[in-house]
Amino acid sequence: MGKLRPSAYLDTTVLSALHYRGGNVLALARQIRTRDWWEQERRFFRLFLSVRTEAELAQGEYQWQRASLAEARRLVFLPETRLVRACANAYLEAEIVPASKFGDAVQLAFAVAHRMDYLLTWNHAHLANVDVQRRLDALNRRNGYRSPLLVSPDTIPWAILGQALRRRDDDEDN
């Protein structure tokens, strides 16, 4: 029996970038990189999201909304649990995520509570950065939780490039 593929929790920014059709150069670059990852790498991962991700995609009205929501609804949704809510509150209290960014804390909490290997996001300001990873790891270690790797489509390991896709449990076994 083959090794279980690593899990990846997708936040809203990934699914919205996947279907972006605007003229912003930075957003277009993210769209291209996200589409490349989606087409070439997603098969190497078990993909998950939450009702919070779907709700954020459904907010407002934008050109590529229908496609983003359709893509989201094809994936596995993780349940919102007491642990998700407790983790989100802990991340806000510890200022891992700014108090004004409750949605980001909830996305992070879903990935932690459901023991995801990766949280895939384009949110470098509040999620996928070295400082957040360091502080999250320290708090989760103290509380007995395991942190996902906080990555973007640019920084997640790519199997087609020969980079090792690791499950976080593999790291704990060594």
Z-matrix of the N, CA and C atoms (Angstrom, degrees):
N
C 1 1.452
C 2 1.526 1 109.06
N 3 1.326 2 117.46 1 135.05
C 4 1.456 3 122.19 2 -176.94
C 5 1.509 4 112.94 3 -72.17
N 6 1.298 5 113.91 4 162.11
C 7 1.458 6 121.13 5 178.69
C 8 1.532 7 109.25 6 -69.75
N 9 1.305 8 116.71 7 139.76
C 10 1.452 9 122.48 8 179.31
C 11 1.525 10 109.88 9 -64.44
N 12 1.308 11 115.97 10 132.25
C 13 1.469 12 120.05 11 178.50
C 14 1.530 13 109.91 12 -66.10
N 15 1.338 14 117.05 13 148.84
C 16 1.459 15 119.74 14 176.86
C 17 1.532 16 110.94 15 -64.83
N 18 1.314 17 115.57 16 152.52
C 19 1.462 18 121.63 17 179.19
C 20 1.529 19 109.83 18 -95.09
N 21 1.321 20 115.18 19 145.39
C 22 1.465 21 120.73 20 176.89
C 23 1.525 22 108.90 21 -135.32
N 24 1.323 23 115.09 22 125.54
C 25 1.458 24 121.93 23 174.61
C 26 1.524 25 107.05 24 -92.40
N 27 1.321 26 117.20 25 126.72
C 28 1.459 27 122.06 26 -178.94
C 29 1.516 28 109.50 27 -99.26
N 30 1.309 29 116.53 28 126.38
C 31 1.457 30 117.89 29 173.45
C 32 1.527 31 109.04 30 -90.61
N 33 1.295 32 115.22 31 176.17
C 34 1.464 33 122.67 32 -173.57
C 35 1.523 34 112.83 33 -57.62
N 36 1.321 35 117.45 34 -36.26
C 37 1.460 36 120.15 35 -174.16
C 38 1.515 37 112.79 36 -63.49
N 39 1.328 38 117.21 37 -31.05
C 40 1.468 39 120.76 38 -178.79
C 41 1.522 40 110.31 39 -70.69
N 42 1.329 41 116.84 40 -47.75
C 43 1.463 42 119.67 41 -178.41
C 44 1.524 43 112.04 42 -69.97
N 45 1.316 44 117.55 43 -33.60
C 46 1.466 45 118.04 44 176.98
C 47 1.528 46 110.39 45 -72.63
N 48 1.325 47 118.27 46 -36.01
C 49 1.469 48 120.78 47 177.38
C 50 1.526 49 111.16 48 -66.19
N 51 1.312 50 116.64 49 -35.42
C 52 1.462 51 121.34 50 -178.31
C 53 1.528 52 112.06 51 -56.99
N 54 1.314 53 116.91 52 -35.03
C 55 1.464 54 121.34 53 -175.28
C 56 1.525 55 113.90 54 -111.69
N 57 1.315 56 117.53 55 11.81
C 58 1.465 57 121.68 56 -178.76
C 59 1.525 58 111.05 57 -59.76
N 60 1.324 59 116.75 58 138.26
C 61 1.461 60 121.16 59 179.47
C 62 1.535 61 112.09 60 -135.94
N 63 1.311 62 117.84 61 22.75
C 64 1.455 63 121.51 62 -177.86
C 65 1.517 64 112.00 63 -88.00
N 66 1.328 65 115.44 64 -166.98
C 67 1.445 66 120.97 65 -175.37
C 68 1.519 67 115.70 66 -109.32
N 69 1.331 68 118.28 67 1.30
C 70 1.459 69 121.32 68 179.46
C 71 1.519 70 109.52 69 -69.85
N 72 1.331 71 117.33 70 124.37
C 73 1.463 72 121.78 71 -174.05
C 74 1.532 73 111.88 72 -62.61
N 75 1.325 74 117.97 73 -44.32
C 76 1.459 75 120.62 74 179.20
C 77 1.530 76 110.59 75 -62.78
N 78 1.325 77 116.77 76 -44.07
C 79 1.469 78 120.61 77 179.30
C 80 1.528 79 110.98 78 -65.49
N 81 1.307 80 117.68 79 -35.80
C 82 1.469 81 120.63 80 176.55
C 83 1.529 82 111.07 81 -65.68
N 84 1.323 83 116.84 82 -40.66
C 85 1.462 84 120.16 83 177.33
C 86 1.531 85 110.02 84 -62.05
N 87 1.317 86 117.18 85 -41.87
C 88 1.466 87 120.84 86 177.14
C 89 1.533 88 110.32 87 -64.32
N 90 1.312 89 116.29 88 -39.63
C 91 1.466 90 120.26 89 179.31
C 92 1.527 91 110.44 90 -61.94
N 93 1.312 92 117.20 91 -44.28
C 94 1.475 93 121.30 92 179.87
C 95 1.524 94 110.17 93 -63.74
N 96 1.339 95 116.84 94 -46.41
C 97 1.460 96 120.63 95 -179.01
C 98 1.532 97 111.02 96 -65.60
N 99 1.335 98 116.51 97 -39.75
C 100 1.466 99 120.93 98 178.36
C 101 1.525 100 110.31 99 -65.28
N 102 1.312 101 117.37 100 -44.95
C 103 1.471 102 121.40 101 179.35
C 104 1.535 103 110.31 102 -62.83
N 105 1.337 104 117.20 103 -41.73
C 106 1.469 105 120.29 104 176.34
C 107 1.526 106 110.27 105 -57.92
N 108 1.342 107 116.38 106 -48.61
C 109 1.464 108 120.07 107 179.36
C 110 1.525 109 110.15 108 -61.13
N 111 1.324 110 116.48 109 -45.29
C 112 1.458 111 121.65 110 -177.27
C 113 1.536 112 111.18 111 -59.71
N 114 1.306 113 115.60 112 -45.35
C 115 1.467 114 120.24 113 -176.52
C 116 1.529 115 112.90 114 -76.31
N 117 1.327 116 117.84 115 -32.29
C 118 1.459 117 120.40 116 -173.30
C 119 1.526 118 114.71 117 -103.79
N 120 1.310 119 118.12 118 -28.29
C 121 1.463 120 120.64 119 -169.64
C 122 1.524 121 116.07 120 -115.70
N 123 1.298 122 119.10 121 -25.30
C 124 1.470 123 118.86 122 -171.14
C 125 1.521 124 112.72 123 -58.47
N 126 1.328 125 117.70 124 -28.80
C 127 1.475 126 120.47 125 -179.14
C 128 1.535 127 112.30 126 -63.79
N 129 1.314 128 116.85 127 -17.04
C 130 1.461 129 121.21 128 179.62
C 131 1.530 130 112.69 129 -87.02
N 132 1.329 131 117.12 130 -1.15
C 133 1.464 132 123.35 131 -176.57
C 134 1.524 133 110.90 132 -127.82
N 135 1.321 134 114.82 133 155.22
C 136 1.465 135 121.37 134 166.88
C 137 1.526 136 105.16 135 -94.70
N 138 1.335 137 117.69 136 120.27
C 139 1.457 138 122.39 137 -172.78
C 140 1.531 139 111.63 138 -100.88
N 141 1.343 140 114.69 139 138.54
C 142 1.459 141 121.85 140 -179.08
C 143 1.528 142 109.83 141 -138.40
N 144 1.315 143 115.32 142 158.77
C 145 1.455 144 122.43 143 170.38
C 146 1.516 145 107.73 144 -152.58
N 147 1.298 146 117.34 145 -170.31
C 148 1.461 147 120.91 146 -176.80
C 149 1.517 148 110.28 147 -135.33
N 150 1.336 149 114.46 148 169.83
C 151 1.462 150 119.41 149 175.48
C 152 1.525 151 110.30 150 -62.62
N 153 1.324 152 116.83 151 -26.05
C 154 1.469 153 120.04 152 176.94
C 155 1.524 154 110.66 153 -66.13
N 156 1.331 155 116.06 154 -40.48
C 157 1.467 156 120.27 155 177.11
C 158 1.526 157 109.39 156 -61.40
N 159 1.321 158 115.75 157 -47.73
C 160 1.464 159 120.22 158 179.97
C 161 1.527 160 110.56 159 -60.68
N 162 1.325 161 117.47 160 -43.20
C 163 1.471 162 121.25 161 -179.81
C 164 1.528 163 111.23 162 -62.92
N 165 1.335 164 117.04 163 -40.63
C 166 1.467 165 119.56 164 178.03
C 167 1.528 166 111.09 165 -65.32
N 168 1.329 167 116.84 166 -39.23
C 169 1.473 168 119.98 167 177.57
C 170 1.524 169 111.35 168 -65.39
N 171 1.322 170 117.05 169 -30.43
C 172 1.464 171 121.62 170 -177.66
C 173 1.531 172 113.00 171 -81.08
N 174 1.334 173 117.35 172 -12.77
C 175 1.472 174 120.58 173 -178.97
C 176 1.522 175 110.59 174 -68.32
N 177 1.321 176 114.99 175 143.44
C 178 1.456 177 120.30 176 176.83
C 179 1.517 178 111.86 177 68.39
N 180 1.302 179 114.20 178 -159.34
C 181 1.460 180 120.35 179 178.94
C 182 1.526 181 107.10 180 -147.94
N 183 1.319 182 116.36 181 124.95
C 184 1.453 183 120.86 182 179.99
C 185 1.520 184 109.07 183 -146.46
N 186 1.293 185 115.94 184 162.78
C 187 1.459 186 123.21 185 -170.39
C 188 1.527 187 113.73 186 -57.53
N 189 1.300 188 118.75 187 -42.74
C 190 1.459 189 122.20 188 -173.18
C 191 1.535 190 112.82 189 -99.99
N 192 1.318 191 116.10 190 15.25
C 193 1.459 192 121.11 191 -176.31
C 194 1.522 193 112.79 192 -61.29
N 195 1.318 194 117.81 193 -46.83
C 196 1.465 195 121.23 194 -177.74
C 197 1.540 196 110.95 195 -57.98
N 198 1.321 197 116.83 196 -44.92
C 199 1.471 198 120.79 197 -179.72
C 200 1.530 199 111.25 198 -66.05
N 201 1.334 200 117.12 199 -40.05
C 202 1.468 201 120.87 200 179.09
C 203 1.525 202 110.88 201 -63.93
N 204 1.320 203 116.79 202 -44.27
C 205 1.469 204 120.44 203 179.63
C 206 1.526 205 111.27 204 -67.12
N 207 1.319 206 117.62 205 -39.70
C 208 1.470 207 120.43 206 178.36
C 209 1.527 208 110.42 207 -61.67
N 210 1.323 209 116.70 208 -42.43
C 211 1.473 210 120.92 209 178.75
C 212 1.523 211 110.15 210 -63.54
N 213 1.319 212 116.01 211 -44.58
C 214 1.468 213 120.67 212 -179.55
C 215 1.527 214 110.54 213 -60.15
N 216 1.297 215 117.86 214 -41.07
C 217 1.472 216 121.45 215 -175.06
C 218 1.525 217 113.41 216 -72.96
N 219 1.323 218 117.19 217 -6.68
C 220 1.462 219 120.92 218 174.82
C 221 1.537 220 112.39 219 -88.28
N 222 1.324 221 116.25 220 -8.06
C 223 1.464 222 121.00 221 -175.54
C 224 1.532 223 111.29 222 -99.06
N 225 1.308 224 115.68 223 172.30
C 226 1.461 225 122.16 224 179.77
C 227 1.531 226 108.83 225 -85.02
N 228 1.329 227 115.98 226 128.98
C 229 1.457 228 122.40 227 179.13
C 230 1.528 229 109.62 228 -94.91
N 231 1.317 230 116.02 229 132.45
C 232 1.460 231 121.90 230 176.37
C 233 1.525 232 108.68 231 -88.70
N 234 1.320 233 117.96 232 142.58
C 235 1.469 234 119.84 233 -179.87
C 236 1.528 235 112.07 234 -75.44
N 237 1.317 236 114.88 235 148.19
C 238 1.462 237 119.98 236 174.06
C 239 1.525 238 107.32 237 -84.83
N 240 1.306 239 115.98 238 119.58
C 241 1.462 240 122.35 239 -175.17
C 242 1.519 241 110.39 240 -115.31
N 243 1.333 242 115.12 241 173.73
C 244 1.476 243 119.47 242 174.18
C 245 1.518 244 110.54 243 -60.77
N 246 1.341 245 116.39 244 -36.86
C 247 1.465 246 119.77 245 179.65
C 248 1.523 247 111.00 246 -64.74
N 249 1.326 248 117.90 247 -38.51
C 250 1.468 249 120.54 248 176.77
C 251 1.525 250 109.56 249 -59.32
N 252 1.319 251 116.32 250 -48.19
C 253 1.469 252 119.99 251 -179.00
C 254 1.532 253 111.30 252 -64.90
N 255 1.331 254 117.10 253 -40.84
C 256 1.472 255 120.93 254 179.57
C 257 1.524 256 110.80 255 -64.54
N 258 1.327 257 116.83 256 -43.50
C 259 1.472 258 119.86 257 178.77
C 260 1.528 259 110.59 258 -63.82
N 261 1.319 260 117.51 259 -44.28
C 262 1.472 261 120.58 260 -179.92
C 263 1.525 262 109.87 261 -57.58
N 264 1.326 263 116.52 262 -45.53
C 265 1.471 264 120.11 263 179.40
C 266 1.527 265 111.22 264 -64.59
N 267 1.324 266 117.14 265 -38.91
C 268 1.473 267 120.57 266 179.36
C 269 1.524 268 110.66 267 -65.12
N 270 1.331 269 118.01 268 -38.40
C 271 1.463 270 121.14 269 -178.41
C 272 1.521 271 110.85 270 -70.41
N 273 1.324 272 116.62 271 -32.45
C 274 1.467 273 120.00 272 175.49
C 275 1.526 274 110.17 273 -72.36
N 276 1.325 275 116.38 274 -44.94
C 277 1.475 276 121.21 275 -179.25
C 278 1.526 277 111.22 276 -61.64
N 279 1.333 278 116.63 277 -39.62
C 280 1.473 279 121.01 278 -179.57
C 281 1.532 280 111.91 279 -83.31
N 282 1.313 281 116.55 280 1.37
C 283 1.470 282 123.82 281 179.30
C 284 1.532 283 112.30 282 58.83
N 285 1.324 284 115.81 283 31.52
C 286 1.462 285 119.49 284 171.62
C 287 1.524 286 108.23 285 -69.95
N 288 1.320 287 114.76 286 -37.46
C 289 1.465 288 123.01 287 173.17
C 290 1.528 289 106.33 288 -120.95
N 291 1.337 290 118.38 289 137.33
C 292 1.475 291 119.77 290 179.90
C 293 1.528 292 112.20 291 -58.43
N 294 1.313 293 116.31 292 146.16
C 295 1.464 294 122.17 293 -179.16
C 296 1.526 295 112.30 294 -55.67
N 297 1.315 296 117.19 295 -29.24
C 298 1.467 297 120.86 296 -179.63
C 299 1.530 298 112.99 297 -78.16
N 300 1.334 299 117.38 298 -3.48
C 301 1.474 300 121.86 299 -176.08
C 302 1.525 301 110.97 300 -117.31
N 303 1.332 302 116.03 301 54.61
C 304 1.461 303 121.52 302 -179.24
C 305 1.529 304 111.30 303 -55.97
N 306 1.317 305 117.97 304 -41.19
C 307 1.468 306 121.19 305 179.97
C 308 1.518 307 112.32 306 -59.34
N 309 1.323 308 117.61 307 -38.60
C 310 1.460 309 121.07 308 177.78
C 311 1.528 310 110.70 309 -66.98
N 312 1.323 311 116.64 310 -39.62
C 313 1.467 312 120.49 311 177.86
C 314 1.530 313 110.44 312 -63.07
N 315 1.321 314 116.91 313 -38.67
C 316 1.465 315 120.95 314 179.64
C 317 1.528 316 110.35 315 -67.74
N 318 1.331 317 117.13 316 -42.40
C 319 1.475 318 119.39 317 178.31
C 320 1.533 319 109.66 318 -59.99
N 321 1.300 320 116.37 319 -45.52
C 322 1.466 321 121.77 320 178.19
C 323 1.526 322 110.26 321 -60.67
N 324 1.313 323 116.74 322 -43.06
C 325 1.460 324 121.73 323 -178.56
C 326 1.532 325 111.84 324 -64.30
N 327 1.315 326 118.03 325 -38.78
C 328 1.468 327 120.15 326 176.43
C 329 1.526 328 110.25 327 -59.05
N 330 1.313 329 116.39 328 -45.87
C 331 1.468 330 120.33 329 -178.16
C 332 1.528 331 111.19 330 -64.01
N 333 1.325 332 117.13 331 -38.74
C 334 1.464 333 120.89 332 -179.76
C 335 1.528 334 110.74 333 -73.31
N 336 1.321 335 117.27 334 -50.50
C 337 1.466 336 121.49 335 -175.77
C 338 1.527 337 112.13 336 -60.40
N 339 1.314 338 116.56 337 -31.17
C 340 1.469 339 120.50 338 -178.44
C 341 1.526 340 112.55 339 -101.13
N 342 1.339 341 115.91 340 14.78
C 343 1.471 342 122.75 341 172.88
C 344 1.530 343 112.96 342 53.80
N 345 1.322 344 116.02 343 45.96
C 346 1.456 345 121.06 344 177.06
C 347 1.532 346 109.65 345 -71.47
N 348 1.310 347 115.73 346 148.87
C 349 1.461 348 120.53 347 176.65
C 350 1.532 349 111.10 348 -78.18
N 351 1.341 350 116.01 349 -35.95
C 352 1.466 351 122.00 350 -178.36
C 353 1.521 352 109.73 351 -135.48
N 354 1.320 353 116.36 352 146.09
C 355 1.458 354 122.55 353 164.75
C 356 1.522 355 104.16 354 -111.61
N 357 1.334 356 116.26 355 114.63
C 358 1.461 357 121.88 356 -177.24
C 359 1.519 358 108.98 357 -98.05
N 360 1.330 359 115.99 358 121.69
C 361 1.460 360 121.70 359 -174.46
C 362 1.522 361 110.50 360 -154.39
N 363 1.314 362 115.53 361 157.19
C 364 1.464 363 120.79 362 169.38
C 365 1.528 364 110.69 363 -99.90
N 366 1.319 365 117.72 364 5.09
C 367 1.456 366 122.13 365 -178.32
C 368 1.530 367 109.49 366 -84.56
N 369 1.313 368 115.72 367 87.21
C 370 1.463 369 120.66 368 178.97
C 371 1.532 370 111.49 369 -78.33
N 372 1.311 371 117.41 370 -24.58
C 373 1.466 372 120.47 371 -177.10
C 374 1.529 373 111.73 372 -66.19
N 375 1.333 374 117.71 373 -43.81
C 376 1.463 375 120.41 374 -172.45
C 377 1.518 376 114.73 375 -120.33
N 378 1.328 377 118.39 376 -6.08
C 379 1.467 378 119.20 377 -176.89
C 380 1.530 379 112.54 378 -129.68
N 381 1.301 380 118.31 379 -71.16
C 382 1.474 381 121.45 380 -171.24
C 383 1.518 382 111.79 381 -85.31
N 384 1.330 383 115.21 382 74.52
C 385 1.463 384 118.96 383 173.68
C 386 1.523 385 109.60 384 -149.07
N 387 1.298 386 115.55 385 159.54
C 388 1.469 387 122.19 386 -173.21
C 389 1.522 388 111.70 387 -60.36
N 390 1.318 389 118.34 388 -40.44
C 391 1.461 390 121.07 389 -177.67
C 392 1.524 391 111.08 390 -65.61
N 393 1.322 392 117.36 391 -46.18
C 394 1.470 393 120.26 392 178.61
C 395 1.527 394 109.61 393 -62.66
N 396 1.338 395 117.24 394 -43.50
C 397 1.466 396 120.52 395 179.82
C 398 1.527 397 110.52 396 -58.47
N 399 1.316 398 116.73 397 -46.21
C 400 1.464 399 121.37 398 -178.95
C 401 1.530 400 111.54 399 -61.80
N 402 1.326 401 116.70 400 -48.66
C 403 1.467 402 120.61 401 -178.59
C 404 1.529 403 111.93 402 -68.12
N 405 1.339 404 116.45 403 -37.88
C 406 1.465 405 120.72 404 176.94
C 407 1.523 406 110.79 405 -63.53
N 408 1.330 407 116.44 406 -46.09
C 409 1.466 408 120.55 407 179.08
C 410 1.525 409 110.99 408 -58.39
N 411 1.315 410 116.94 409 -44.20
C 412 1.469 411 120.76 410 -178.21
C 413 1.534 412 110.86 411 -64.07
N 414 1.331 413 117.26 412 -47.77
C 415 1.471 414 120.53 413 -179.46
C 416 1.525 415 110.59 414 -65.25
N 417 1.317 416 117.17 415 -44.67
C 418 1.467 417 119.66 416 -178.85
C 419 1.530 418 111.53 417 -65.60
N 420 1.308 419 117.88 418 -37.38
C 421 1.466 420 121.05 419 176.89
C 422 1.539 421 109.80 420 -59.97
N 423 1.331 422 115.93 421 -45.41
C 424 1.475 423 120.17 422 178.76
C 425 1.528 424 111.81 423 -61.97
N 426 1.332 425 116.54 424 -33.85
C 427 1.468 426 121.01 425 -176.86
C 428 1.526 427 113.28 426 -94.81
N 429 1.320 428 117.30 427 0.60
C 430 1.456 429 120.63 428 177.44
C 431 1.519 430 115.21 429 80.84
N 432 1.333 431 116.54 430 21.71
C 433 1.470 432 120.42 431 178.76
C 434 1.515 433 109.85 432 -109.22
N 435 1.296 434 115.21 433 158.69
C 436 1.459 435 122.08 434 179.11
C 437 1.521 436 108.26 435 -104.95
N 438 1.299 437 116.83 436 134.57
C 439 1.469 438 122.08 437 -178.39
C 440 1.525 439 110.83 438 -92.25
N 441 1.322 440 116.08 439 142.90
C 442 1.457 441 118.59 440 169.97
C 443 1.528 442 109.13 441 -77.27
N 444 1.306 443 116.63 442 163.67
C 445 1.459 444 120.03 443 169.40
C 446 1.523 445 107.16 444 -79.30
N 447 1.308 446 116.36 445 129.79
C 448 1.467 447 122.69 446 -178.01
C 449 1.527 448 107.40 447 -92.67
N 450 1.333 449 116.38 448 110.04
C 451 1.461 450 121.56 449 -170.98
C 452 1.522 451 111.87 450 -137.32
N 453 1.326 452 114.80 451 163.04
C 454 1.460 453 122.34 452 171.44
C 455 1.528 454 107.42 453 -113.85
N 456 1.321 455 118.42 454 172.07
C 457 1.466 456 118.80 455 173.49
C 458 1.535 457 112.83 456 -57.99
N 459 1.316 458 117.87 457 -21.03
C 460 1.472 459 121.29 458 175.92
C 461 1.523 460 112.82 459 -78.07
N 462 1.330 461 117.37 460 -29.44
C 463 1.463 462 119.27 461 -171.40
C 464 1.530 463 114.68 462 -111.52
N 465 1.313 464 118.57 463 -9.92
C 466 1.464 465 120.50 464 176.33
C 467 1.528 466 108.38 465 -69.82
N 468 1.318 467 118.75 466 143.10
C 469 1.472 468 118.82 467 177.29
C 470 1.530 469 111.38 468 -59.97
N 471 1.326 470 115.69 469 141.43
C 472 1.470 471 122.37 470 179.84
C 473 1.530 472 108.43 471 -109.50
N 474 1.312 473 116.69 472 116.50
C 475 1.466 474 121.77 473 -179.85
C 476 1.524 475 111.55 474 -61.31
N 477 1.334 476 117.67 475 -38.21
C 478 1.472 477 119.45 476 -177.56
C 479 1.519 478 112.24 477 -67.73
N 480 1.326 479 116.85 478 -16.06
C 481 1.466 480 121.35 479 175.83
C 482 1.525 481 111.29 480 -94.68
N 483 1.331 482 116.31 481 3.17
C 484 1.457 483 120.60 482 179.50
C 485 1.521 484 114.17 483 83.13
N 486 1.326 485 117.34 484 9.69
C 487 1.465 486 120.36 485 179.19
C 488 1.528 487 109.34 486 -79.26
N 489 1.301 488 117.05 487 142.96
C 490 1.463 489 121.99 488 -177.07
C 491 1.522 490 110.86 489 -74.77
N 492 1.318 491 115.51 490 125.72
C 493 1.460 492 121.69 491 172.62
C 494 1.517 493 106.49 492 -92.40
N 495 1.311 494 115.62 493 115.23
C 496 1.457 495 120.16 494 -174.86
C 497 1.513 496 110.20 495 -109.95
N 498 1.301 497 114.73 496 141.90
C 499 1.450 498 119.53 497 168.42
C 500 1.521 499 106.35 498 -88.37
N 501 1.307 500 117.74 499 142.68
C 502 1.468 501 120.86 500 -178.59
C 503 1.517 502 110.87 501 -59.89
N 504 1.346 503 117.70 502 -32.85
C 505 1.460 504 120.40 503 177.63
C 506 1.519 505 111.25 504 -63.07
N 507 1.346 506 116.89 505 -32.30
C 508 1.464 507 120.88 506 176.82
C 509 1.523 508 110.06 507 -60.75
N 510 1.341 509 115.95 508 -40.42
C 511 1.462 510 120.83 509 -179.87
C 512 1.534 511 110.79 510 -63.93
N 513 1.329 512 116.09 511 -36.19
C 514 1.459 513 120.57 512 -176.83
C 515 1.522 514 111.59 513 -74.05
N 516 1.339 515 117.44 514 -23.66
C 517 1.459 516 121.40 515 -178.26
C 518 1.516 517 112.21 516 -77.41
N 519 1.338 518 118.12 517 -17.96
C 520 1.470 519 121.77 518 -176.12
C 521 1.503 520 111.94 519 -86.62
